[in-house]
Amino acid sequence: MKKKQDVRSALALAAGSLLAATGAQAGDGDWTIDSALLVYSETDRVSAVEPVVSATRDLGDEETLNLKLVLDSLTGPSANGAQVEEYPQTFSTPSGEATYTVPAGEVPLDDQFHDTRGAFSASWTTPLENRLWKRTLGANVSSEFDFFSLGVNGALSRDLNKRNTTLTAGLGFEVDTIKPVGGVPVPFAEMFPVAGSKSTSDTEDRTVTDLLLGITQVIDRNTVMQFNYNLSMSSGYMNDPYKVVTVVDPLDPPGTFTYVYENRPDSRTRHALYWETKHAFASGNVLDASYRLMTDDWGIMSNTLDARYRIGLGSDWYVEPHVRWYDQGEADFYVDRLAAADQPAANDSASEYSADYRLGALTTVTAGARVGKKLADDGEAWFRLESMTQSGDTGQADLSAIVLEAGYTFKW
């Protein structure tokens, strides 16, 4: 669950996002199949393999059905929250059945981390009065060995101004069940297998509610623009049960450390503004640029810039360079380590600390390109290669990764 929580989708409302559509358009009675295989590999850390299949059927009269299946597998060492130290460090695995030692000067990584996920979603879009109104209803389910999620969503859109303007409103609701390996840890208790470090509960729950308001505007025959506002409210168990915080006591002998489990607020409210513009030039090349601003009540503010430029190469070939820049500030309760004098008592729910680098200051740059070829019957085959570099305030945050993806779209 550790890594997959970063990929929690506030975009269960994407059915209402008109600019987000990709792939070929199905004809009446046709299925359009979009398939892709993603390989993501961090240097000396987590690797992921993720096949995705999305099937869209045109039911006629602007009515469509979409089915999507995602499978992914993650393996490799994952940062456990402890900091780099000048001495070797020993940790227990989440189950408490074994220990592992990290050499001095290296990032503490749990090499037992692995995860397999299956996710399925379905959405149905149908026109309403005068075909100027459209509604989309959807549901999604996701399952991992320590996590289960079930959600529903709906969106309503209205075309105006000779269909040059589209207003969209969407609502999504999700219920998550977390079942950590070894049980739910007690906040600020010492790392398992110390007695009393795990609570009597095996599971915890969380709910997520998303609201989306958007407007899509055709500027001219070559340009379309979109603005979205997203409100996301999460409540319940927000901790990462596998993350610890290093506690340092100057009175202890050198190289002696205590590790306690983190504790985060039990709710989170996020606000996000999103802008995207697509423009087709006279040459046939297409620019797709977007910006996203996110802020939340944890004190995090992030900015994301994303740009793609599709260049036609002739004979239905194209190349699409891509660059993405992401930057975020740290959460109010983020720390790299705690002094023993500041260590809260076990199960102190009023105190909040986390050393998870994903809540610290981060800057990520992704760059690469996609090469593709249009095929007969609106089909397409493509390949993407990108590199990602991330940096932050601690050694945990510094990493690099390679992304490989191949896709094929066809009618059936």
N, C-alpha and C positions, 0 to 999 in steps of 0.2 A: 504493500500500500504506500510505502514511503514516496517513491517516485511518482506513482500514478496520481497522487493527490494534486500534483502540479498540473495535471492534465484534465482536471475536473472541468466539465464543459458547461460554462455559462451560456453556451451557444445552443442550448436545447431549443432556443427561440430562432435558430437560424432559418427556419422555414419562412420567416417573414422578411428575411434579408435578401432583397432582389439582386443585389450586386454580387452576392456570395455564390450564385449558381455557377457550376462548372460542368464540363462534359457536353456531349452532343445532345440535341433535342430529339426526343422520340416522336415518331409520327403516330397517327391514330392507330391504336392496337398494337404498337411495337413496344418491346422492352429495350431500354438503353442500359447497357451494363458498363459501369465504370469500375475497373479493377486496378489495384496498385499493390506493390510490395515495397515496404520501407525498411531499410537497415540503418540503424543509428548506433554509432560506436564512439564512446568517450575514451580518450587515451588513458589506459590503466584503470578504467572504472567501468561504469555500466554500459552494456550493449543491449540493443533491442532489435527484434525482428517483428514486423507488423504487417500482415496481409489484410487488405480491405476490399470488400466487394459491395458496391452500391447498385441497386437495380431500380430503375424508374420506368413505370408503365403509363403510357398515355391512354386514358379511358375514354377520350373524346369529349368535346364541348369544354375544353380547358380544365378537365378534371384529371388529376394525376395521383399515382400511388408510388411511394418510395420505400424501399426496404434496404437496410444497410447492416452488414455484419463485419465486425472488427475482431481480430484475434491478435494478441501480442504476447511476447515472451521476453522477459528482462532477466539478465544475469550479470554478475560481476560485482566488484567491491563498491560499497556505497558509504559515504561519509556518515558517521554516527553522531556527530555534533561536538565531540571532544576536539580540543585544539592541538596543534603541533607543539610538542614539548622537547626539551633537551635530554629527556630520559625515556627509556622504553616504557610503554604503557600496556597494561593487561585489562581486557574487557571480557564480559560474559556474552554469549550469544543470546538472542531474544528468548530462546527456550530455557536458558539457564543450564543446559546440559553440557556445555563445553565453554572453553575460554579461547581467546586468541590474543597474541601479543604483537604490538606495533613497535617497530624499531624507533630509536630516538631520531628526531628530526623529520619524521614522515607523518603525513596526514592519516589520522585514525580512520581506517576503512573496515567495514564489516564485510568480509569476503564470503559470508554465507547468504548474502542477499540474492533472492530470486523471486520472480513473480510471473504468473500467467493469468491473462485476463481474456474473457470473452464478453463482447458487448453486441447487443442487437437493438436496432431502432426502426420504427415504422412511422410514416407520416402520410396523411391523405389531404390533398388540396382540392377544393371544389369551388366553382363560382356561385355567387348568390344573385341578388336582384340585378337585372340588366347586365350581368357579367362585369359590372364595375366593382362589385364587392367580391372578395375571396376569403375563404376561411381555411385554415390548416390545423388539423388535429394530429397529435403525435404521442408516442410513448417510447420509452427506452428502458433497457435493463442491462446491468453490467455486473459481472461476478468475478471475484478473485478469491484466492484461498483464504484471505483474511478480511475480505470486504465484499459487501453486496449493496447494490444501488438500484432503485426503481423510481422512474420519473414519468410525468405526463406534461404535455405542453400544448398550447394552442395560440394561434395568431389570426388576426383579422386585418385585412388590407382593403383600401379604397382607392380606386383610380379616379383622378380628376384631370381637368385641363386637357381634354382629348387624349387621356392616358399618358400624358407627359409628366404627370405628378402622381406619386403613390404614397399614401400614408399607411403606416403599419403600427399595430400595437400587438404585443405578445405577452404571454404569461406562462411561466413554467414552475413546476413544483417537483422536488426530488427528496426522497428519504434514503439515507445511507445507514448501513449497519456495519460497524467496525468490530472485528474479532481478532485482536492481536495475538500473535504466537506467544505462548507462555502466559497469557492473561493480560488484563489492563493494568499498567503500572500506576502506583500511587505517586502523584506529583511531589517532587523533591525528596522522595525516598531514594536511598542508595541503590545503585544498579543491582538487579537480580544476579546471584541468588541470595542476597542478604535477606534475612527474615523480615517480613512486613513490606517488602518492596512492591508486591503485587496485590491488587485489591481482590475482593471476593467475587467481583463481576468478571464474566468472560467477554461480554460485549458492551458496546456503547453505541448511541444513535446520534444522528445529526440530520437536520432538515435544511434544505436550500430552496429559496424562493427567488425567481428571477422575473424582472419586468423589463420589457423592451419597447421603446417608442422610436419610430424612425420615419424619415422622409427620403424618398428617392425622386430626383428631378432630372429630366432630360433637358440639358442646357441647349444643345443644338443637335444636328443630325450625327455628329461625331463625338459628342461628349455627354456622359451621364455622371451624376454626382449623388452621393448618399451621406446622410447624417443620422447617427443613432445615439440614443441614450440608453444605458443599461444600468439598472439597479439590482444588486444581488445581495440578499440577506441570508446569512447562515447562522444557525443556532444549534447548540448541543456540544458534542465532543469535538473540539477543534485541535487537540494535541496530536503530535506525531508520537505514537507509543514507542517508537524505536530510537528516539533522539534523547541524548543526555547533555548535561551541562557540567563542565569541569569546575570543581571547587578547589581552591588553593588556600592552604593554611600556612602562613609563614613560620609557625611554631613546629610544623611537622618536618621530619628529615627531608633533605633534597630528594626529589623524584617520587615523593609520596603524594598521590592525588586521590580525591574522592569524586565519584561521578553520580549525579542525581538526575532523575527524570524531569523533563521540562514541564511547564504549565503555561498554557496560553489562555486568553479570554475565551469565554464560552459562547461568544457571538462575534459576528463580523459583518459589517455593512460596507459594500463597495459601490462606488459610482464611477461610470466610465462613459466618456464621450468618444465617438468614433466618426471619422470622416474618410471617405474614399472617393476617388475620381478616376474614371476611365476615359481615355481620349484616343480616338483613332486618327492618325495622320493621313494626309493625302497619299503618302507612300504605301499605306496599308499597315504600317507599324502601329503598335498599340502600347500606350503607357498606362500602367495601373499603379497609382500611388495612394497610400493611406497613412493616417496618423491616429493614434489612440492615447488618450490621457485617462489614467486611472488613479483614484484616491480612495482611501478607506479609513475607518475609525481605529485602525491599528497604527496609524501614523505613516503608512507606506504611500508614496506617490511614485507613479511610473509613467514613462513616456516611451512610445513605440513608433518608429518610422519604418515604413515598408515600401519598396518600389520595385516594380518589374517592368521590363521593356521588351516587348515581343517584336522580333525582327524577321520578316519573311526572307527566305533564302532561295525561293524558286522551287519548282517541282514539288510544291506542297510541303516543303521543309521549313522549319523555323527554329530560331534560337531565342531564349528568353533569359537574359541576365537578371539576377535578383540580388538585392541587398536589404538587410534588415538590421536596425539598431534599436536596442532596448536598454533602458536605464531606470533603476529604481533606488529610492532611499530606504533606510532601514526602519524596521518597526520600533515602536516606542519601548518595547520590552526585550529587544534584542541585546544580547551580551556575548562577548567572546568567552568569558569565564567569570566565575563568582568568587569573591573573597569569602573566607569561612565566616567572617563576622556578619556577612549579608545573607548567608544561606538560610532560607525559610525552613520552618519545621515541616516534616513530612505531612502531606495532605493539607497544606496551607493553601486553600483555594483563593484567598485574597491576594496572594503574590503571583506575579507573572514574569517568567523569564524563559527565554529560548536561545540556544546557540546555533540553531539551524541556519546555515549560510543562506538559504533561500529567503530568509526574512531579513538579511542584512543588505547593505549597499551592494548593488550588482550592476555591471555593464556587460552586455552581450552583443557581439557583432557576428552576423551570419552573412556569407556571401557565396555566390555560386551561379549556376546557370542550368537551364532545362533545354533540352534539344528534343524536338518532336517532328512527326510527319503526319499530315492529314491522309486518311485512307478513304476508300470508297464507302458510300452509304453513311457519311458523317462519322466514320470511325477515326481513331487517332491512336498512335503509339508514341511514347515519350520516355525520356530518361533524365533524371536530375542528379546533380552532384554539387554538394555544398559543404563548406567548412564553417564551424562555429567556434568562436573563442570567447571565453567568459572570464571576467576578473572581478575581485571584490576585496573586502578588507582583510580576509584571512586566507590561509592556504587551502582551506576546504573549498572556497569559491573558485579558485583558479583551475580551469580545465579547458580542454579543447576536444572537439568532436568532429566526426565526418558523417555526413548524411548522404545515403544513396537511395534512390527511389526510381522504380520503373512502373509504368502504367500502360493500360490498354483499354480503349473504349470501343464498343461495337454494339450493333443492334442484333436483337434476337427475336 
